[in-house]
Amino acid sequence: MLGLEQAHYKTGKYVCERVETDEANRKALVKIRAVLKHPTQGDLHNPKKTDVPLFHERKALAEFEKTWVPLSTLRPFEGECPTYQDSLRATWSEQFEQLEQDGSEWAKKSQEALLELRNEYRFN
């Protein structure tokens, strides 16, 4: 078994275990262990815009969820892996505070989405 790795998936970043490698398609199937960066809220194709057809609420991948990521996004993970719940709470809080400092219309709408996610994540 390979050691823990970190991977980017859309706008999030995660600690993961590689489950399978598909060299032909240059992808790896990974199992999520912790969150390093909470996904950005809103429309990925129109960053920091609120006048979009759908302002997406983006959840972090769940603990032990499996997903395919490009091999190019994988890097070795150094250090101790935090618990999933602690990492989710920390990255959610970090993003919420950064948005508080931004103060733009996009930031406020992103904070609203994060508050909804907080309820789904079941932490106060």
N, CA, C and O of each residue as an XYZ file, in Angstrom:
496
protein
N       0.842     -1.197      0.000
C       0.000      0.000      0.000
C       0.879      1.249      0.000
O       1.875      1.318      0.720
N       0.510      2.211     -0.796
C       1.222      3.481     -0.833
C       0.866      4.294      0.402
O      -0.155      4.042      1.043
N       1.711      5.274      0.737
C       1.416      6.165      1.853
C       0.277      7.110      1.501
O      -0.259      7.075      0.393
N      -0.077      7.939      2.444
C      -1.124      8.927      2.193
C      -0.630      9.952      1.175
O       0.556     10.273      1.099
N      -1.583     10.446      0.402
C      -1.282     11.457     -0.611
C      -2.245     12.614     -0.427
O      -3.228     12.518      0.308
N      -1.945     13.701     -1.105
C      -2.902     14.807     -1.169
C      -3.307     14.974     -2.621
O      -2.507     14.777     -3.535
N      -4.569     15.344     -2.814
C      -5.093     15.482     -4.168
C      -6.039     16.668     -4.233
O      -6.716     17.004     -3.262
N      -6.068     17.290     -5.398
C      -7.051     18.337     -5.674
C      -8.231     17.687     -6.374
O      -8.061     16.843     -7.254
N      -9.418     18.087     -5.977
C     -10.632     17.639     -6.667
C     -11.524     18.853     -6.802
O     -12.020     19.391     -5.812
N     -11.724     19.282     -8.045
C     -12.426     20.527     -8.339
C     -11.745     21.637     -7.554
O     -10.568     21.896     -7.804
N     -12.411     22.309     -6.621
C     -11.746     23.404     -5.901
C     -11.351     23.024     -4.482
O     -10.930     23.882     -3.706
N     -11.482     21.749     -4.134
C     -11.081     21.289     -2.808
C      -9.744     20.585     -2.851
O      -9.230     20.256     -3.921
N      -9.187     20.358     -1.673
C      -7.922     19.635     -1.555
C      -8.065     18.666     -0.384
O      -8.604     19.020      0.665
N      -7.574     17.438     -0.575
C      -7.844     16.365      0.372
C      -6.618     15.510      0.657
O      -5.707     15.406     -0.164
N      -6.616     14.896      1.847
C      -5.684     13.814      2.155
C      -6.421     12.543      1.748
O      -7.600     12.374      2.060
N      -5.725     11.655      1.053
C      -6.400     10.471      0.527
C      -5.470      9.270      0.473
O      -4.251      9.393      0.596
N      -6.078      8.111      0.285
C      -5.354      6.867      0.034
C      -5.643      6.467     -1.401
O      -6.794      6.504     -1.835
N      -4.622      6.088     -2.133
C      -4.851      5.620     -3.499
C      -5.354      4.180     -3.443
O      -4.742      3.324     -2.804
N      -6.472      3.921     -4.115
C      -7.088      2.597     -4.135
C      -6.726      1.863     -5.417
O      -6.499      0.653     -5.420
N      -6.678      2.623     -6.507
C      -6.445      2.025     -7.828
C      -5.824      3.075     -8.734
O      -6.070      4.270     -8.570
N      -5.021      2.628     -9.688
C      -4.425      3.534    -10.667
C      -4.804      3.073    -12.062
O      -4.680      1.895    -12.396
N      -5.268      4.015    -12.874
C      -5.602      3.753    -14.274
C      -4.607      4.537    -15.122
O      -4.858      5.684    -15.493
N      -3.483      3.907    -15.421
C      -2.407      4.573    -16.171
C      -2.875      5.019    -17.552
O      -2.480      6.082    -18.031
N      -3.714      4.212    -18.190
C      -4.178      4.530    -19.550
C      -4.918      5.867    -19.587
O      -4.760      6.645    -20.528
N      -5.720      6.127    -18.563
C      -6.488      7.380    -18.516
C      -5.857      8.415    -17.596
O      -6.416      9.489    -17.373
N      -4.673      8.075    -17.059
C      -3.918      8.981    -16.199
C      -4.747      9.482    -15.012
O      -4.769     10.671    -14.693
N      -5.434      8.512    -14.366
C      -6.267      8.839    -13.205
C      -6.001      7.850    -12.081
O      -5.469      6.761    -12.295
N      -6.381      8.255    -10.888
C      -6.279      7.379     -9.724
C      -7.603      7.426     -8.964
O      -8.216      8.483     -8.817
N      -8.023      6.273     -8.492
C      -9.179      6.204     -7.609
C      -8.641      6.374     -6.195
O      -7.773      5.620     -5.755
N      -9.165      7.372     -5.489
C      -8.685      7.663     -4.140
C      -9.835      7.599     -3.141
O     -11.000      7.794     -3.487
N      -9.467      7.318     -1.882
C     -10.425      7.292     -0.775
C     -10.070      8.451      0.155
O      -8.935      8.560      0.620
N     -11.041      9.307      0.420
C     -10.832     10.535      1.195
C     -10.636     10.223      2.673
O     -11.390      9.453      3.267
N      -9.604     10.842      3.254
C      -9.313     10.678      4.685
C      -9.484     11.980      5.466
O      -9.887     11.954      6.629
N      -9.178     13.137      4.828
C      -9.283     14.434      5.511
C      -9.394     15.541      4.469
O      -9.083     15.337      3.296
N      -9.838     16.706      4.904
C      -9.998     17.871      4.030
C      -8.864     18.855      4.327
O      -8.634     19.215      5.482
N      -8.162     19.283      3.282
C      -7.098     20.278      3.436
C      -7.553     21.667      3.007
O      -7.055     22.670      3.518
N      -8.496     21.730      2.071
C      -9.079     23.004      1.619
C     -10.522     22.728      1.255
O     -10.816     21.859      0.434
N     -11.426     23.483      1.878
C     -12.850     23.307      1.590
C     -13.141     23.826      0.185
O     -12.573     24.843     -0.215
N     -14.011     23.155     -0.577
C     -14.350     23.640     -1.929
C     -14.927     25.061     -1.913
O     -15.635     25.453     -0.985
N     -14.612     25.802     -2.944
C     -15.094     27.163     -3.129
C     -16.560     27.135     -3.564
O     -16.972     26.285     -4.353
N     -17.327     28.068     -3.040
C     -18.749     28.155     -3.372
C     -18.946     28.953     -4.660
O     -18.093     29.753     -5.045
N     -20.074     28.727     -5.314
C     -20.414     29.502     -6.505
C     -20.164     28.757     -7.798
O     -19.937     27.547     -7.802
N     -20.208     29.489     -8.890
C     -20.057     28.955    -10.242
C     -18.573     28.890    -10.601
O     -17.902     29.920    -10.666
N     -18.067     27.695    -10.832
C     -16.643     27.529    -11.147
C     -16.243     28.216    -12.443
O     -15.090     28.617    -12.607
N     -17.188     28.352    -13.363
C     -16.891     28.958    -14.664
C     -16.954     30.476    -14.614
O     -16.474     31.152    -15.524
N     -17.544     31.008    -13.557
C     -17.629     32.456    -13.354
C     -17.233     32.773    -11.913
O     -18.078     33.161    -11.106
N     -15.948     32.609    -11.590
C     -15.509     32.793    -10.209
C     -15.818     34.185     -9.666
O     -15.671     35.194    -10.356
N     -16.245     34.202     -8.422
C     -16.537     35.437     -7.688
C     -17.651     36.268     -8.316
O     -17.717     37.481     -8.112
N     -18.519     35.618     -9.074
C     -19.677     36.289     -9.667
C     -20.943     35.756     -9.003
O     -21.032     34.572     -8.679
N     -21.917     36.639     -8.804
C     -23.195     36.207     -8.227
C     -24.314     36.240     -9.255
O     -25.352     35.604     -9.071
N     -24.105     36.979    -10.336
C     -25.125     37.082    -11.385
C     -24.941     35.917    -12.357
O     -24.554     36.093    -13.512
N     -25.236     34.713    -11.842
C     -25.073     33.482    -12.620
C     -26.373     32.683    -12.528
O     -27.138     32.858    -11.579
N     -26.631     31.805    -13.510
C     -27.877     31.024    -13.473
C     -28.020     30.174    -12.206
O     -29.124     30.031    -11.682
N     -26.914     29.610    -11.712
C     -26.981     28.776    -10.509
C     -25.726     28.994     -9.680
O     -24.612     28.722    -10.128
N     -25.924     29.488     -8.462
C     -24.816     29.676     -7.526
C     -24.696     28.382     -6.731
O     -25.515     28.110     -5.853
N     -23.676     27.585     -7.038
C     -23.542     26.242     -6.476
C     -23.116     26.245     -5.017
O     -22.237     27.002     -4.607
N     -23.763     25.378     -4.242
C     -23.342     25.073     -2.889
C     -22.457     23.838     -3.013
O     -22.932     22.773     -3.407
N     -21.178     23.970     -2.682
C     -20.228     22.886     -2.897
C     -19.797     22.259     -1.581
O     -19.119     22.884     -0.765
N     -20.213     20.998     -1.392
C     -19.846     20.243     -0.203
C     -18.462     19.631     -0.382
O     -18.025     19.347     -1.497
N     -17.792     19.437      0.737
C     -16.538     18.694      0.707
C     -16.862     17.225      0.466
O     -17.935     16.748      0.837
N     -15.932     16.513     -0.157
C     -16.107     15.076     -0.313
C     -16.179     14.445      1.078
O     -15.522     14.912      2.009
N     -16.962     13.404      1.215
C     -17.196     12.762      2.512
C     -16.027     11.860      2.915
O     -15.235     11.427      2.078
N     -15.944     11.594      4.208
C     -14.928     10.680      4.708
C     -15.121      9.308      4.068
O     -16.234      8.785      4.030
N     -14.045      8.737      3.573
C     -13.989      7.436      2.908
C     -14.681      7.410      1.540
O     -14.751      6.356      0.908
N     -15.191      8.557      1.078
C     -15.760      8.617     -0.274
C     -14.643      8.343     -1.267
O     -13.497      8.742     -1.056
N     -14.986      7.661     -2.349
C     -14.009      7.365     -3.394
C     -14.330      8.193     -4.627
O     -15.493      8.368     -4.992
N     -13.287      8.696     -5.259
C     -13.455      9.479     -6.477
C     -12.201      9.353     -7.334
O     -11.116      9.064     -6.829
N     -12.363      9.571     -8.630
C     -11.245      9.543     -9.567
C     -10.645     10.938     -9.672
O     -11.369     11.922     -9.829
N      -9.328     11.022     -9.585
C      -8.629     12.295     -9.734
C      -7.508     12.125    -10.755
O      -6.983     11.023    -10.914
N      -7.136     13.194    -11.445
C      -5.991     13.094    -12.362
C      -4.715     12.771    -11.579
O      -4.484     13.316    -10.500
N      -3.901     11.887    -12.131
C      -2.629     11.542    -11.480
C      -1.777     12.783    -11.234
O      -1.027     12.848    -10.260
N      -1.897     13.758    -12.118
C      -1.079     14.974    -12.003
C      -1.399     15.786    -10.749
O      -0.604     16.641    -10.358
N      -2.545     15.539    -10.112
C      -2.901     16.314     -8.913
C      -2.395     15.660     -7.628
O      -2.464     16.270     -6.562
N      -1.891     14.436     -7.713
C      -1.448     13.726     -6.513
C      -0.041     14.127     -6.099
O       0.861     14.247     -6.929
N       0.126     14.331     -4.802
C       1.423     14.631     -4.200
C       1.518     13.833     -2.904
O       0.491     13.537     -2.294
N       2.724     13.480     -2.470
C       2.843     12.798     -1.175
C       2.333     13.708     -0.060
O       2.518     14.924     -0.112
N       1.696     13.122      0.942
C       1.244     13.883      2.099
C       2.238     13.673      3.216
O       2.517     12.539      3.606
N       2.769     14.757      3.728
C       3.740     14.710      4.826
C       3.034     15.116      6.108
O       2.192     16.014      6.104
N       3.372     14.469      7.180
C       2.817     14.852      8.468
C       1.726     13.914      8.930
O       1.444     12.893      8.303
N       1.123     14.283     10.037
C       0.072     13.465     10.625
C      -1.276     13.840     10.019
O      -1.603     15.018      9.880
N      -2.033     12.844      9.670
C      -3.344     13.081      9.076
C      -4.341     13.429     10.180
O      -4.516     12.659     11.124
N      -5.004     14.601     10.063
C      -6.014     14.944     11.062
C      -7.246     14.060     10.888
O      -7.401     13.396      9.863
N      -8.114     14.053     11.884
C      -9.371     13.322     11.709
C     -10.191     14.056     10.662
O     -10.031     15.259     10.459
N     -11.058     13.328     10.009
C     -11.878     13.941      8.964
C     -12.702     15.084      9.548
O     -12.702     16.187      9.001
N     -13.406     14.833     10.651
C     -14.306     15.845     11.211
C     -13.542     17.098     11.642
O     -14.002     18.214     11.400
N     -12.377     16.926     12.280
C     -11.569     18.084     12.680
C     -11.102     18.872     11.466
O     -11.119     20.103     11.476
N     -10.684     18.166     10.423
C     -10.195     18.855      9.221
C     -11.329     19.575      8.507
O     -11.137     20.677      7.991
N     -12.503     18.966      8.472
C     -13.655     19.607      7.831
C     -14.024     20.889      8.561
O     -14.236     21.932      7.942
N     -14.099     20.800      9.878
C     -14.450     21.976     10.686
C     -13.416     23.087     10.505
O     -13.781     24.252     10.343
N     -12.134     22.737     10.531
C     -11.066     23.736     10.410
C     -11.072     24.412      9.039
O     -10.941     25.632      8.951
N     -11.222     23.632      7.979
C     -11.191     24.228      6.632
C     -12.450     25.031      6.354
O     -12.400     26.049      5.663
N     -13.595     24.574      6.895
C     -14.840     25.343      6.765
C     -14.665     26.698      7.451
O     -14.990     27.738      6.878
N     -14.151     26.678      8.677
C     -13.958     27.915      9.451
C     -12.985     28.864      8.759
O     -13.215     30.071      8.697
N     -11.900     28.303      8.241
C     -10.899     29.120      7.552
C     -11.524     29.818      6.343
O     -11.309     31.011      6.127
N     -12.295     29.070      5.562
C     -12.918     29.682      4.390
C     -13.946     30.740      4.803
O     -14.019     31.805      4.190
N     -14.730     30.454      5.827
C     -15.753     31.400      6.285
C     -15.100     32.708      6.727
O     -15.591     33.787      6.397
N     -13.995     32.618      7.472
C     -13.292     33.815      7.945
C     -12.681     34.606      6.789
O     -12.712     35.836      6.800
N     -12.127     33.913      5.795
C     -11.568     34.607      4.631
C     -12.661     35.378      3.893
O     -12.441     36.495      3.426
N     -13.837     34.768      3.796
C     -14.961     35.434      3.127
C     -15.432     36.645      3.935
O     -15.849     37.653      3.365
N     -15.363     36.540      5.256
C     -15.736     37.655      6.142
C     -14.866     38.867      5.849
O     -15.352     39.997      5.838
N     -13.576     38.633      5.612
C     -12.640     39.715      5.312
C     -12.850     40.272      3.913
O     -12.583     41.448      3.669
N     -13.328     39.438      2.988
C     -13.562     39.864      1.601
C     -14.706     40.880      1.552
O     -14.548     41.972      1.005
N     -15.854     40.518      2.124
C     -16.983     41.442      2.210
C     -17.755     41.700      0.928
O     -18.736     42.443      0.957
N     -17.356     41.120     -0.194
C     -18.046     41.356     -1.462
C     -19.409     40.649     -1.487
O     -19.723     39.858     -0.597
N     -20.200     40.940     -2.501
C     -21.493     40.274     -2.671
C     -21.290     38.763     -2.833
O     -22.037     37.964     -2.269
N     -20.264     38.382     -3.614
C     -19.952     36.964     -3.793
C     -19.589     36.317     -2.458
O     -20.025     35.203     -2.166
N     -18.794     37.012     -1.650
C     -18.377     36.468     -0.352
C     -19.583     36.259      0.554
O     -19.678     35.239      1.236
N     -20.496     37.210      0.566
C     -21.696     37.088      1.409
C     -22.561     35.914      0.968
O     -23.078     35.165      1.797
N     -22.713     35.762     -0.343
C     -23.499     34.640     -0.855
C     -22.800     33.303     -0.560
O     -23.459     32.307     -0.261
N     -21.493     33.291     -0.646
C     -20.719     32.095     -0.319
C     -20.874     31.744      1.159
O     -20.990     30.572      1.515
N     -20.877     32.764      2.015
C     -21.065     32.513      3.446
C     -22.442     31.914      3.722
O     -22.581     31.031      4.568
N     -23.458     32.398      3.007
C     -24.804     31.829      3.166
C     -24.783     30.338      2.808
O     -25.371     29.515      3.511
N     -24.106     30.003      1.716
C     -24.006     28.596      1.306
C     -23.253     27.789      2.358
O     -23.639     26.663      2.672
N     -22.184     28.358      2.901
C     -21.418     27.655      3.931
C     -22.234     27.442      5.202
O     -22.095     26.413      5.863
N     -23.084     28.405      5.546
C     -23.937     28.236      6.732
C     -24.918     27.088      6.530
O     -25.199     26.341      7.467
N     -25.437     26.942      5.319
C     -26.311     25.808      5.013
C     -25.537     24.497      5.141
O     -26.038     23.515      5.689
N     -24.317     24.501      4.631
C     -23.484     23.297      4.709
C     -23.143     22.947      6.158
O     -23.064     21.773      6.521
N     -22.943     23.971      6.975
C     -22.641     23.715      8.391
C     -23.737     22.866      9.024
O     -23.453     21.966      9.815
N     -24.984     23.151      8.678
C     -26.098     22.349      9.201
C     -26.012     20.918      8.707
O     -26.236     19.981      9.473
N     -25.690     20.741      7.429
C     -25.547     19.399      6.884
C     -24.370     18.645      7.492
O     -24.437     17.435      7.708
N     -23.295     19.375      7.764
C     -22.111     18.764      8.366
C     -22.337     18.445      9.841
O     -21.597     17.665     10.440
N     -23.360     19.052     10.412
C     -23.736     18.811     11.817
C     -22.682     19.260     12.818
O     -22.367     18.546     13.770
N     -22.139     20.456     12.590
C     -21.366     21.080     13.650
C     -21.858     22.517     13.802
O     -22.370     23.106     12.850
N     -21.701     23.081     15.000
C     -22.279     24.414     15.309
C     -21.328     25.504     14.970
O     -21.642     26.678     15.160
